[in-house]
Amino acid sequence: MNMNSVFKKIINYNSKRNKNFVHLKYKAISENPHRFFRGTNHLFNEHLIKESIVKNVPFIWTCSDLHLENFGSYKGGNGLIYFDINDFDEACIGPCTVDLVKLCTSVFLVSEDLRFSEKESIEICNSFLQSYKKAILSGHASRIEEPIATGLIKLFFEKVEKRNRKKFLKNRIARQNKHVYIKTDFRRYYPLAKSEKKLIKKSLDKWVEENNRDKDFFTFIDAAFRIAGTGSLGLNRYCVLVKGNGKPGYCLLDMKQPEKTSLEKIYASKQVKFNSPAHMVVQAQRRMNDTAPAGFTTIVLDKECYVFKEHQPQEDNFSLLDFKNESTDFIKLLKELGELVAWAQLRSSGLDGTANGDELIKFANTNKIDQVIPCAKKMYKQVLADYKEYMREYTAKK
């Protein structure tokens, strides 16, 4: 095996992940180039940092993995549903152009499925970039809430709005006699050993005590290993079933183990010190979102820190492919996504030693944004080449 092959780099990068589940990631990224792109951010960054687009630009809080499916919905602590960037597993301080190039590369990668010509893909990317630029130059951060949503985002809100806790729980938990448990379907949820459940219960009880929470609400019932996403597959993730006295009764919680990310390592000298990668994820989302998800915090499990939040029926990732037959204007959609990215950068500007709003405005007035699409096209071709190389070795080893 070539030690520098794409396949070997992927194996090495994921070598410390849970060996019982990491094979699911290798299979997932074989599905198509876009899913490969979503699950191999370390390869993307390895190529991107060589490009001039990330040099001599402001350093800001960045999602650093901003593809089309890292936008979505969630319920905030105020009870309202928001649409925003919703995945910060790779978040760190980095060049402000990273998210711009990554999002445009994502557009090129889904163009075949959505039947976009190259000209149309460029128009869509231009809509995103010009909207981003305009929002940065305004110097004002705003938000997208359900009452003001339009187009595809409005359709997405309507889909999410139909969900309710009762149906959400019915699809995920079962009852046998007096025993209530999470349905382990070997797709979304996998069973855990009693010893693992015992550790999770101990962790939850300690979290409740340390945070002065109502222990009657967080009564541990069951736990399962949770499968979701692409890039994080193989990292430990758990769904925890708890029961409170009275409403809302049963509730599902999500515990997710993050890790130090590739871009964070590349720009190590720019990072602010946090207690753990989980604290980095939580603080990045709090800085970049207008309102963070309800109950968004951290928890310690077996000496490792996890991101901890409610497993909500209203939380979902947005996928353009779900709307491929809609006649809605994709140019308008990317305009709105451009605003969301700009607002996230403005909202977090000047924090933790990052560039301030004036520096972002100065950047937006340069011609650097004009270099994003040519770079994204180059990165798109690189992703296709890496995917082809990966598939050659992955298929041979099956």
C-alpha positions in Angstrom: 0.0 0.0 0.0 1.3 3.5 -0.9 1.7 5.2 2.4 0.9 8.6 0.8 -2.2 7.3 -1.1 -5.6 8.9 -0.4 -6.9 5.7 1.0 -4.0 5.4 3.5 -4.3 9.1 4.5 -8.0 8.5 5.3 -7.2 5.3 7.3 -4.5 7.0 9.3 -6.6 10.1 10.0 -9.4 7.9 11.4 -7.2 5.3 13.1 -8.1 6.3 16.7 -11.8 6.1 16.2 -14.1 3.4 17.4 -13.1 0.2 15.5 -16.6 -1.2 15.8 -18.1 1.7 13.8 -15.4 3.5 11.8 -16.0 1.0 8.9 -19.4 2.7 8.4 -17.5 5.9 7.6 -15.4 4.2 4.9 -18.5 2.8 3.4 -20.4 6.1 3.6 -17.7 8.2 1.8 -17.7 5.6 -1.0 -21.3 6.5 -1.9 -20.6 9.5 -4.1 -18.1 12.4 -4.5 -20.2 14.8 -2.4 -20.4 12.4 0.6 -16.7 11.7 0.2 -16.1 15.5 0.3 -18.2 15.8 3.5 -16.2 13.0 5.3 -12.7 14.0 4.3 -12.3 17.6 5.4 -8.7 16.9 6.3 -7.8 16.1 2.7 -9.6 19.2 1.5 -7.7 21.4 3.9 -4.4 19.7 2.9 -5.0 21.0 -0.6 -6.6 24.3 0.2 -3.8 25.7 2.5 -1.5 25.7 -0.6 -3.8 28.1 -2.4 -3.4 31.9 -2.4 -7.1 32.3 -1.5 -6.3 31.6 2.2 -3.3 33.8 2.4 -3.2 37.5 3.6 -6.9 37.4 4.6 -8.5 38.1 8.0 -8.6 35.2 10.5 -12.0 34.7 12.0 -14.2 32.1 13.7 -15.0 29.6 10.9 -17.2 26.5 10.6 -14.3 25.2 8.4 -16.6 22.5 7.0 -19.3 24.6 5.4 -20.9 22.3 2.8 -24.6 22.6 1.7 -25.7 20.1 4.3 -24.2 21.9 7.3 -27.1 24.3 7.4 -30.3 23.3 9.1 -32.9 23.9 11.8 -33.0 23.7 15.5 -35.0 25.0 18.5 -33.3 27.7 20.5 -33.5 28.1 24.3 -36.2 30.7 23.7 -38.5 28.1 22.1 -38.2 29.5 18.6 -37.0 27.4 15.6 -34.0 28.8 13.7 -32.4 28.1 10.4 -28.6 28.6 10.4 -25.2 26.9 10.2 -25.7 23.9 12.5 -22.6 21.8 12.5 -19.5 23.1 14.2 -17.5 19.9 14.7 -14.6 21.3 12.6 -14.9 24.9 13.9 -11.8 26.9 14.8 -10.1 30.2 14.0 -9.0 30.2 10.4 -8.9 32.3 7.2 -12.3 33.9 6.4 -12.1 32.4 2.8 -12.2 28.8 3.9 -15.9 28.6 4.3 -16.5 30.5 1.1 -14.4 28.1 -1.0 -15.8 25.0 0.7 -19.5 26.1 0.1 -18.9 26.8 -3.5 -17.0 23.5 -4.0 -20.1 21.8 -2.5 -22.3 23.5 -5.1 -20.1 22.1 -8.0 -20.2 18.7 -6.4 -24.1 18.5 -6.3 -24.5 20.1 -9.7 -24.9 16.8 -11.5 -27.6 15.5 -9.2 -29.5 18.8 -9.4 -28.9 19.1 -13.2 -27.0 22.4 -13.0 -24.8 23.3 -15.9 -21.4 24.7 -15.1 -22.7 28.1 -16.1 -25.7 27.7 -13.7 -23.4 26.5 -10.9 -21.2 29.6 -11.3 -24.3 31.8 -11.2 -25.4 30.1 -8.0 -22.0 30.6 -6.4 -21.9 34.2 -7.5 -25.3 34.8 -5.8 -23.8 33.3 -2.6 -20.6 35.4 -2.8 -22.3 38.7 -3.7 -24.8 38.3 -0.9 -22.0 37.5 1.5 -20.1 40.6 0.4 -23.2 42.9 0.7 -24.0 41.6 4.2 -20.4 42.0 5.4 -20.3 45.6 4.0 -23.5 46.4 5.9 -21.7 45.6 9.1 -24.9 44.2 10.6 -25.7 40.6 11.7 -29.3 39.3 11.5 -31.1 35.9 11.5 -33.6 33.8 9.6 -36.6 32.8 11.7 -39.7 30.9 10.6 -42.1 33.8 10.1 -39.8 35.6 7.6 -38.5 32.5 5.7 -39.1 32.3 2.0 -38.4 29.8 -0.9 -36.7 26.5 0.0 -36.0 27.6 3.5 -39.7 28.2 4.1 -40.5 24.7 2.6 -37.9 23.3 5.0 -39.5 25.1 8.0 -42.9 23.7 7.0 -41.5 20.2 6.9 -39.8 20.5 10.3 -42.9 22.3 11.8 -45.0 19.2 11.2 -42.9 17.2 13.6 -43.9 16.7 17.2 -42.2 15.1 20.3 -44.8 12.3 20.6 -44.3 11.0 17.0 -40.5 11.6 17.3 -40.3 9.5 20.4 -42.7 6.8 19.0 -40.2 6.2 16.2 -37.3 5.9 18.5 -38.4 4.2 21.8 -40.4 1.1 22.6 -42.2 -0.4 25.6 -42.2 -4.0 26.6 -44.3 -4.6 29.7 -43.0 -1.9 32.1 -39.6 -1.7 30.4 -39.0 1.3 28.1 -36.0 1.4 25.9 -34.4 2.9 22.7 -35.1 1.0 19.6 -31.7 -0.3 18.4 -32.4 -0.7 14.6 -28.7 -1.2 13.7 -29.1 1.8 11.4 -29.6 4.9 13.6 -29.0 3.3 17.0 -26.8 0.4 18.1 -27.0 -1.5 21.4 -24.6 -0.9 24.3 -23.3 -3.2 26.9 -24.7 -2.8 30.4 -21.3 -1.6 31.6 -21.4 1.2 29.0 -24.9 2.2 30.0 -23.8 2.3 33.7 -20.9 4.7 32.8 -23.4 7.0 30.9 -25.8 7.0 33.9 -23.0 7.8 36.3 -21.9 10.6 34.0 -25.4 12.0 33.7 -26.0 11.9 37.5 -22.7 13.7 38.1 -23.6 16.4 35.5 -27.0 16.9 37.1 -25.4 17.4 40.5 -22.6 19.7 39.4 -25.0 21.9 37.4 -27.8 22.0 40.0 -30.3 20.5 37.6 -33.5 18.9 38.6 -32.6 15.2 39.1 -36.2 14.2 38.8 -36.3 15.4 35.2 -33.0 13.6 34.3 -33.9 10.1 35.4 -31.8 7.7 33.3 -33.8 5.1 31.4 -31.6 3.8 28.6 -28.8 4.6 26.2 -27.6 3.5 22.7 -24.8 4.2 20.3 -26.0 6.8 17.8 -25.1 6.9 14.1 -25.5 10.3 12.3 -23.6 12.5 9.9 -20.5 11.6 7.8 -17.4 13.3 9.0 -17.9 12.3 12.6 -18.7 8.7 12.0 -16.5 6.4 14.1 -16.3 9.0 16.9 -18.3 8.0 20.0 -21.8 9.3 20.0 -24.7 8.3 22.3 -28.5 8.8 22.5 -29.7 8.9 26.1 -33.3 8.3 27.1 -34.4 10.1 30.3 -37.7 10.6 32.0 -39.0 13.5 34.0 -41.9 13.9 36.3 -44.8 15.3 34.3 -44.2 17.2 31.0 -42.4 16.6 28.7 -42.1 13.1 30.1 -39.6 11.1 28.1 -36.8 13.0 26.4 -33.8 12.0 24.2 -30.4 13.6 24.8 -27.4 13.6 22.4 -23.8 13.1 23.6 -21.2 13.6 20.9 -17.4 13.2 21.2 -15.5 15.8 19.1 -11.8 15.8 18.3 -9.1 18.3 17.4 -9.7 19.2 13.8 -7.3 19.4 10.8 -7.5 23.1 10.3 -7.1 23.8 14.0 -3.8 21.8 13.9 -2.6 23.7 10.7 -3.3 27.1 12.3 -2.4 26.1 15.9 -0.8 29.4 16.8 -4.1 31.3 16.0 -6.3 29.2 18.3 -7.7 30.2 21.7 -7.2 27.7 24.5 -10.3 25.7 25.6 -10.5 22.9 28.1 -11.3 20.4 25.4 -12.5 20.0 21.7 -16.0 19.8 23.1 -15.7 23.3 24.7 -14.3 24.6 21.4 -17.4 23.3 19.5 -19.9 24.7 22.0 -18.2 28.1 22.2 -17.8 28.4 18.4 -21.5 27.8 17.9 -22.4 30.2 20.6 -20.2 32.8 19.0 -21.4 32.3 15.4 -25.2 31.5 15.8 -27.6 34.2 16.7 -29.2 31.7 19.2 -27.6 28.4 20.2 -29.7 25.2 20.5 -31.6 24.7 23.7 -29.6 23.2 26.5 -26.3 23.2 24.5 -23.4 22.4 26.8 -20.7 19.8 27.6 -20.6 16.7 29.8 -17.7 14.4 30.9 -17.9 10.7 30.2 -15.1 8.4 31.3 -12.7 11.3 31.5 -13.6 12.5 27.9 -15.5 15.7 27.3 -18.6 15.4 25.0 -20.9 18.0 23.4 -24.3 17.6 25.2 -27.7 18.7 24.0 -31.3 17.7 23.5 -32.0 15.3 20.6 -34.7 17.5 19.1 -37.5 16.6 16.6 -37.0 20.1 15.1 -33.3 19.5 14.5 -32.5 18.5 11.0 -29.8 19.1 8.3 -30.8 20.8 5.1 -30.2 18.9 1.8 -30.6 20.5 -1.6 -31.2 17.0 -3.0 -34.4 16.8 -1.0 -35.7 19.6 -3.2 -34.3 18.6 -6.5 -37.8 18.5 -8.1 -38.8 21.9 -6.8 -39.0 24.8 -9.1 -37.8 27.2 -6.4 -34.9 29.5 -7.3 -31.7 28.1 -6.1 -30.0 31.4 -6.8 -32.2 33.0 -4.2 -31.5 30.2 -1.7 -27.7 30.7 -2.0 -28.2 34.4 -1.6 -29.7 33.6 1.8 -26.9 31.2 2.7 -24.4 34.0 1.9 -26.1 36.2 4.4 -26.0 33.5 7.1 -22.2 33.0 6.6 -21.6 36.8 6.7 -23.7 37.2 9.8 -21.9 34.4 11.6 -18.5 36.1 10.8 -19.7 39.5 11.8 -21.3 38.2 15.0 -18.1 36.5 16.2 -15.7 39.2 14.9 -13.2 40.6 17.3 -13.6 37.7 19.7 -10.6 35.7 20.9 -8.2 37.7 18.9 -10.0 37.3 15.6 -10.4 40.1 13.0 -12.9 42.8 13.8 -15.8 44.0 11.7 -13.7 46.8 10.1 -11.1 44.3 8.9 -13.9 42.1 7.4 -15.3 45.1 5.6 -11.9 46.0 4.3 -11.5 42.4 3.0 -14.9 42.5 1.3 -13.8 45.6 -0.6 -10.8 43.7 -2.1 -10.8 41.5 -5.2 -10.1 38.4 -3.1 -13.7 37.3 -3.3 -13.4 37.1 -7.1 -10.8 34.4 -6.6 -13.2 32.1 -4.7 -15.0 30.5 -7.7 -11.8 29.7 -9.7 -10.3 28.1 -6.5 -13.6 26.2 -5.8 -13.5 24.8 -9.4 -9.9 23.6 -8.8 -10.8 22.1 -5.5 -13.9 20.4 -7.1 -11.6 18.6 -9.6 -9.2 17.7 -6.8 -12.1 16.1 -4.8 -13.2 14.1 -7.8 -9.6 12.9 -8.3 -9.2 11.9 -4.6 -12.6 10.1 -4.7 -11.6 8.1 -7.8 -8.3 7.1 -6.2 -10.0 6.2 -2.9 -12.6 4.1 -4.7 -9.9 2.2 -6.6 -8.3 1.0 -3.4 -11.5 0.7 -1.3 -13.1 -1.5 -4.0 -10.0 -3.7 -4.3 -10.1 -4.4 -0.5 -13.8 -5.2 -0.2 
